[in-house]
Amino acid sequence: MAKKKRQVRDEERRRAAFAASQRRLTRRRTVVGALGFIPLAATLVPCGAAGPLDLLCAVPREWWLVIWAAAFGSFLGLTIRLILERRRFTRGAWRERSA
């Protein structure tokens, strides 16, 4: 009886740790995705127009695209990590139930 309670408690702990990990990764992915729009928008700014956005033209457009590509790659990497960890968790839970 005590062994069964311990198994249930361990499983609850494992699920709570997984949920917390997923929330952290999702939050990080959201921030990276939102920050990725800044360099993308900077490439669309018309240069030569007087105004506060003219400061963005000091950085070459290619650099803005490189920064955007890095942010987009990080976003995709975090998305893939979320999917793989979720798959690994469900497979692990399935194996433990069948054993």
VOBA-1610 file (N, C-alpha, C; in pm, whole numbers, padded with zeros to 5 digits, always signed):
BEGIN
Met+00082-00119+00000Met+00000+00000+00000Met+00087+00126+00000Ala+00191+00127+00086Ala+00278+00244+00094Ala+00358+00260-00035Lys+00391+00146-00097Lys+00465+00152-00223Lys+00381+00214-00333Lys+00253+00184-00333Lys+00163+00238-00433Lys+00146+00390-00415Lys+00134+00432-00287Lys+00122+00575-00259Lys+00247+00649-00304Arg+00361+00587-00281Arg+00487+00649-00321Arg+00495+00662-00473Gln+00450+00559-00544Gln+00450+00566-00690Gln+00358+00677-00739Val+00243+00690-00679Val+00149+00797-00717Val+00211+00933-00689Arg+00273+00947-00574Arg+00335+01073-00537Arg+00450+01108-00632Asp+00531+01008-00667Asp+00640+01030-00762Asp+00587+01072-00899Glu+00479+01007-00941Glu+00418+01042-01070Glu+00363+01184-01069Glu+00300+01223-00959Glu+00249+01361-00948Glu+00363+01461-00952Arg+00472+01430-00884Arg+00589+01517-00885Arg+00647+01529-01026Arg+00652+01417-01095Arg+00706+01417-01232Arg+00617+01500-01324Arg+00486+01487-01310Arg+00393+01566-01392Arg+00403+01715-01360Ala+00417+01749-01233Ala+00430+01890-01194Ala+00559+01950-01248Ala+00668+01874-01242Ala+00795+01923-01296Ala+00786+01941-01447Phe+00720+01847-01514Phe+00703+01859-01659Phe+00619+01980-01695Ala+00510+02003-01623Ala+00423+02118-01651Ala+00498+02249-01628Ala+00576+02257-01523Ala+00653+02378-01496Ala+00757+02402-01606Ser+00821+02296-01649Ser+00920+02306-01757Ser+00854+02353-01887Gln+00737+02300-01917Gln+00665+02341-02038Gln+00623+02487-02031Arg+00579+02532-01913Arg+00541+02674-01898Arg+00660+02765-01919Arg+00776+02730-01862Arg+00896+02812-01880Arg+00938+02819-02026Leu+00938+02704-02093Leu+00975+02702-02233Leu+00877+02781-02319Thr+00749+02769-02290Thr+00648+02842-02366Thr+00664+02992-02347Arg+00689+03034-02223Arg+00710+03176-02196Arg+00833+03227-02270Arg+00942+03152-02266Arg+01065+03192-02336Arg+01042+03198-02486Arg+00968+03102-02541Arg+00939+03100-02684Arg+00855+03221-02723Thr+00759+03260-02639Thr+00675+03375-02667Thr+00758+03503-02669Val+00848+03518-02573Val+00934+03638-02568Val+01024+03644-02690Val+01087+03533-02726Val+01175+03531-02843Val+01096+03561-02969Gly+00976+03505-02980Gly+00893+03531-03098Gly+00852+03677-03107Ala+00818+03737-02994Ala+00780+03878-02995Ala+00899+03968-03027Leu+01015+03936-02971Leu+01135+04016-03000Leu+01181+03999-03144Gly+01143+03891-03207Gly+01181+03868-03347Gly+01115+03965-03443Phe+01006+04028-03400Phe+00940+04124-03488Phe+01013+04257-03495Ile+01097+04288-03397Ile+01168+04416-03397Ile+01265+04426-03516Pro+01356+04329-03534Pro+01444+04340-03650Pro+01370+04325-03783Leu+01263+04248-03783Leu+01186+04234-03906Leu+01121+04367-03944Ala+01066+04436-03845Ala+01006+04567-03871Ala+01113+04669-03908Ala+01233+04655-03852Ala+01340+04750-03882Ala+01383+04741-04029Thr+01368+04624-04089Thr+01405+04612-04231Thr+01302+04681-04320Leu+01182+04703-04270Leu+01077+04765-04349Leu+01072+04917-04337Val+01156+04975-04250Val+01157+05119-04231Val+01218+05186-04354Pro+01147+05283-04412Pro+01206+05354-04527Pro+01318+05447-04480Cys+01436+05431-04537Cys+01550+05514-04499Cys+01546+05644-04579Gly+01596+05749-04520Gly+01600+05879-04585Gly+01489+05970-04537Ala+01387+05917-04471Ala+01280+06000-04418Ala+01326+06057-04284Ala+01303+06183-04264Ala+01343+06246-04138Ala+01249+06199-04028Gly+01304+06168-03913Gly+01222+06124-03801Gly+01300+06037-03706Pro+01236+05995-03600Pro+01307+05914-03499Pro+01343+05775-03550Leu+01272+05725-03648Leu+01303+05591-03699Leu+01424+05591-03792Asp+01473+05710-03824Asp+01590+05719-03911Asp+01713+05660-03843Leu+01711+05650-03710Leu+01824+05589-03638Leu+01838+05441-03673Leu+01728+05377-03709Leu+01735+05236-03746Leu+01812+05215-03876Cys+01821+05319-03957Cys+01892+05308-04085Cys+02043+05311-04066Ala+02091+05340-03944Ala+02234+05339-03917Ala+02290+05196-03924Val+02205+05099-03899Val+02245+04959-03906Val+02205+04907-04044Pro+02299+04844-04116Pro+02264+04793-04250Pro+02148+04693-04245Arg+02070+04692-04350Arg+01952+04606-04358Arg+01988+04458-04346Glu+02104+04420-04400Glu+02147+04281-04393Glu+02168+04236-04249Trp+02219+04327-04165Trp+02240+04294-04024Trp+02108+04271-03955Trp+02008+04355-03986Trp+01876+04336-03928Trp+01818+04200-03968Leu+01841+04161-04093Leu+01791+04031-04138Leu+01863+03916-04069Val+01992+03933-04043Val+02068+03829-03971Val+02015+03817-03828Ile+01990+03930-03763Ile+01936+03927-03627Ile+01799+03861-03627Trp+01716+03894-03727Trp+01584+03833-03735Trp+01595+03682-03758Ala+01688+03640-03845Ala+01705+03497-03872Ala+01748+03423-03745Ala+01834+03485-03665Ala+01876+03422-03540Ala+01759+03408-03444Ala+01677+03512-03434Ala+01561+03506-03344Ala+01461+03401-03394Phe+01440+03396-03524Phe+01346+03299-03580Phe+01397+03156-03561Gly+01528+03137-03577Gly+01586+03005-03552Gly+01571+02963-03407Ser+01589+03057-03315Ser+01569+03027-03173Ser+01424+02990-03146Phe+01332+03063-03207Phe+01190+03034-03191Phe+01157+02893-03240Leu+01209+02859-03358Leu+01185+02724-03411Leu+01248+02616-03322Gly+01369+02643-03274Gly+01436+02548-03186Gly+01358+02523-03058Leu+01304+02631-02999Leu+01224+02615-02878Leu+01094+02541-02906Thr+01035+02565-03023Thr+00913+02495-03060Thr+00940+02345-03075Ile+01048+02312-03142Ile+01084+02171-03160Ile+01113+02106-03025Arg+01182+02179-02937Arg+01212+02125-02804Arg+01084+02098-02725Leu+00987+02190-02734Leu+00859+02169-02666Leu+00791+02041-02715Ile+00790+02024-02845Ile+00724+01907-02904Ile+00795+01778-02863Leu+00927+01778-02871Leu+01002+01656-02838Leu+00992+01620-02691Glu+00996+01721-02604Glu+00983+01691-02461Glu+00843+01640-02428Arg+00742+01697-02491Arg+00605+01649-02468Arg+00592+01504-02515Arg+00650+01474-02630Arg+00645+01337-02683Arg+00720+01241-02592Arg+00838+01284-02544Arg+00917+01200-02455Arg+00843+01175-02323Phe+00775+01278-02273Phe+00701+01263-02148Phe+00585+01165-02165Thr+00510+01178-02274Thr+00396+01088-02293Thr+00443+00945-02316Arg+00554+00926-02386Arg+00606+00791-02404Arg+00654+00732-02273Gly+00719+00815-02190Gly+00765+00768-02060Gly+00649+00731-01970Ala+00544+00812-01973Ala+00426+00783-01891Ala+00359+00654-01939Trp+00356+00633-02068Trp+00295+00512-02123Trp+00375+00389-02082Arg+00507+00399-02088Arg+00592+00284-02051Arg+00575+00250-01904Glu+00567+00351-01819Glu+00552+00324-01676Glu+00418+00261-01644Arg+00312+00299-01717Arg+00181+00240-01692Arg+00175+00095-01735Ser+00241+00063-01848Ser+00233-00073-01899Ser+00323-00170-01821Ala+00421-00119-01751Ala+00515-00205-01679Ala+00458-00260-01552
//
